[in-house]
Amino acid sequence: MKELIEYIARSIASNPGAVKVTQTEEGGQIVLRLEVAPEDKGKVIGRQGRVAQAMRVLLRVAAVKDGTRAILEIM
């Protein structure tokens, strides 16, 4: 799941070297924190949050396949 989010964010970002994804487990669910360069934050979130929402949907589908829950936080 971490690799999926990292791949998508690197594909969108102008500065792919600044993309960082950390994975932790809190309360029985996986929390992925996505950090990007400040100038790329708008691209990753997208217009009206559509890109971020699509990334969350893909993450949710991957988590269901693994039998767990996952949350994406964009920092």
C-alpha positions as semicolon CSV with decimal commas, in nm:
position;residue;x (nm);y (nm);z (nm)
1;M;0,000;0,000;0,000
2;K;0,285;0,235;0,085
3;E;0,442;0,169;-0,256
4;L;0,113;0,241;-0,434
5;I;0,073;0,585;-0,277
6;E;0,442;0,664;-0,327
7;Y;0,422;0,569;-0,697
8;I;0,114;0,783;-0,759
9;A;0,256;1,085;-0,571
10;R;0,592;1,064;-0,750
11;S;0,411;1,049;-1,085
12;I;0,215;1,366;-1,008
13;A;0,482;1,574;-0,830
14;S;0,723;1,811;-1,005
15;N;0,987;1,723;-0,744
16;P;0,956;1,344;-0,701
17;G;1,263;1,333;-0,477
18;A;1,077;1,521;-0,205
19;V;0,795;1,265;-0,185
20;K;0,802;1,074;0,142
21;V;0,550;0,819;0,267
22;T;0,556;0,687;0,623
23;Q;0,342;0,401;0,747
24;T;0,231;0,348;1,105
25;E;-0,036;0,140;1,275
26;E;-0,279;0,314;1,508
27;G;-0,582;0,154;1,665
28;G;-0,583;-0,149;1,439
29;Q;-0,566;0,048;1,115
30;I;-0,278;0,155;0,893
31;V;-0,207;0,527;0,869
32;L;-0,008;0,647;0,568
33;R;0,133;0,999;0,588
34;L;0,228;1,155;0,256
35;E;0,473;1,444;0,258
36;V;0,551;1,641;-0,058
37;A;0,729;1,966;-0,141
38;P;0,516;2,275;-0,068
39;E;0,488;2,361;-0,439
40;D;0,354;2,011;-0,514
41;K;0,089;2,001;-0,243
42;G;-0,175;2,155;-0,470
43;K;-0,104;1,903;-0,745
44;V;-0,132;1,609;-0,508
45;I;-0,458;1,736;-0,358
46;G;-0,604;1,835;-0,696
47;R;-0,898;2,056;-0,781
48;Q;-1,159;2,032;-0,507
49;G;-0,959;1,741;-0,361
50;R;-1,036;1,502;-0,646
51;V;-0,684;1,359;-0,681
52;A;-0,652;1,307;-0,305
53;Q;-0,995;1,144;-0,294
54;A;-0,900;0,909;-0,580
55;M;-0,580;0,812;-0,398
56;R;-0,782;0,739;-0,084
57;V;-1,026;0,520;-0,279
58;L;-0,740;0,319;-0,432
59;L;-0,582;0,284;-0,088
60;R;-0,911;0,167;0,060
61;V;-0,948;-0,099;-0,211
62;A;-0,592;-0,224;-0,153
63;A;-0,656;-0,235;0,222
64;V;-0,976;-0,436;0,182
65;K;-0,786;-0,690;-0,029
66;D;-0,539;-0,727;0,261
67;G;-0,822;-0,750;0,513
68;T;-0,736;-0,429;0,697
69;R;-0,827;-0,059;0,706
70;A;-0,607;0,225;0,588
71;I;-0,613;0,605;0,610
72;L;-0,419;0,856;0,398
73;E;-0,304;1,185;0,550
74;I;-0,145;1,447;0,325
75;M;0,097;1,671;0,510
